[in-house]
């Protein structure tokens, strides 16, 4: 059972950005690389379409996030 300190919302709020930072950085790099490659191989106006498609695929196959753990 968790102790009272782990359930304290202020403790969670202080540590929260560090939980999501690696996934957010990886997602930003993936979006940037995808848009750059789409601009190279296809018309530049299709760049946003590819980044949106990547977003939809991640949400379909990994709803907990790129680096998120599966719920038990």
C-alpha positions as CSV (number, residue, x, y, z in Angstrom):
1,X,0.0,0.0,0.0
2,X,1.2,3.4,-0.8
3,X,2.2,5.8,1.9
4,X,0.6,9.2,2.4
5,X,3.5,11.0,0.8
6,X,3.2,9.3,-2.5
7,X,-0.5,10.1,-2.8
8,X,0.1,13.8,-2.0
9,X,-1.0,15.8,-5.1
10,X,1.7,18.4,-4.6
11,X,4.4,15.8,-4.7
12,X,3.0,14.5,-7.9
13,X,2.8,18.0,-9.4
14,X,6.5,18.6,-8.7
15,X,7.6,15.4,-10.4
16,X,5.0,15.3,-13.2
17,X,7.0,17.0,-16.0
18,X,9.8,14.5,-15.7
19,X,7.5,11.6,-16.4
20,X,6.4,12.9,-19.8
21,X,9.5,14.7,-21.0
22,X,11.2,11.7,-22.8
23,X,8.0,10.8,-24.7
24,X,7.4,14.5,-25.6
25,X,10.9,14.9,-26.9
26,X,10.7,11.7,-28.9
27,X,7.3,12.7,-30.3
28,X,8.7,16.1,-31.3
29,X,11.6,14.5,-33.1
30,X,9.4,12.0,-34.9
31,X,7.0,14.8,-36.0
32,X,9.9,16.9,-37.2
33,X,11.6,14.1,-39.2
34,X,8.3,13.0,-40.7
35,X,7.5,16.5,-41.9
36,X,11.0,17.0,-43.3
37,X,10.9,13.7,-45.2
38,X,7.4,14.4,-46.5
39,X,8.5,17.8,-47.7
40,X,11.5,16.1,-49.5
41,X,9.6,13.3,-51.2
42,X,6.1,14.8,-51.7
43,X,4.7,18.2,-52.2
44,X,5.5,20.7,-49.3
45,X,1.8,21.2,-48.7
46,X,1.5,17.5,-47.7
47,X,3.8,17.9,-44.7
48,X,1.0,18.5,-42.3
49,X,-1.0,15.6,-43.6
50,X,1.9,13.2,-42.8
51,X,2.3,14.6,-39.3
52,X,-1.4,14.3,-38.6
53,X,-1.3,10.7,-39.9
54,X,1.5,9.9,-37.6
55,X,-0.5,11.4,-34.7
56,X,-3.5,9.3,-35.6
57,X,-1.4,6.1,-35.8
58,X,0.3,6.7,-32.5
59,X,-3.1,7.3,-30.9
60,X,-4.6,4.1,-32.4
61,X,-1.7,1.8,-31.6
62,X,-0.2,3.4,-28.5
63,X,-3.0,5.3,-26.6
64,X,-0.9,5.5,-23.5
65,X,1.9,7.3,-25.4
66,X,5.1,6.5,-27.2
67,X,7.1,5.9,-24.0
68,X,4.1,5.1,-21.8
69,X,3.7,1.9,-19.9
70,X,0.7,-0.4,-20.5
71,X,-1.9,-0.3,-17.7
72,X,-1.9,-3.5,-15.6
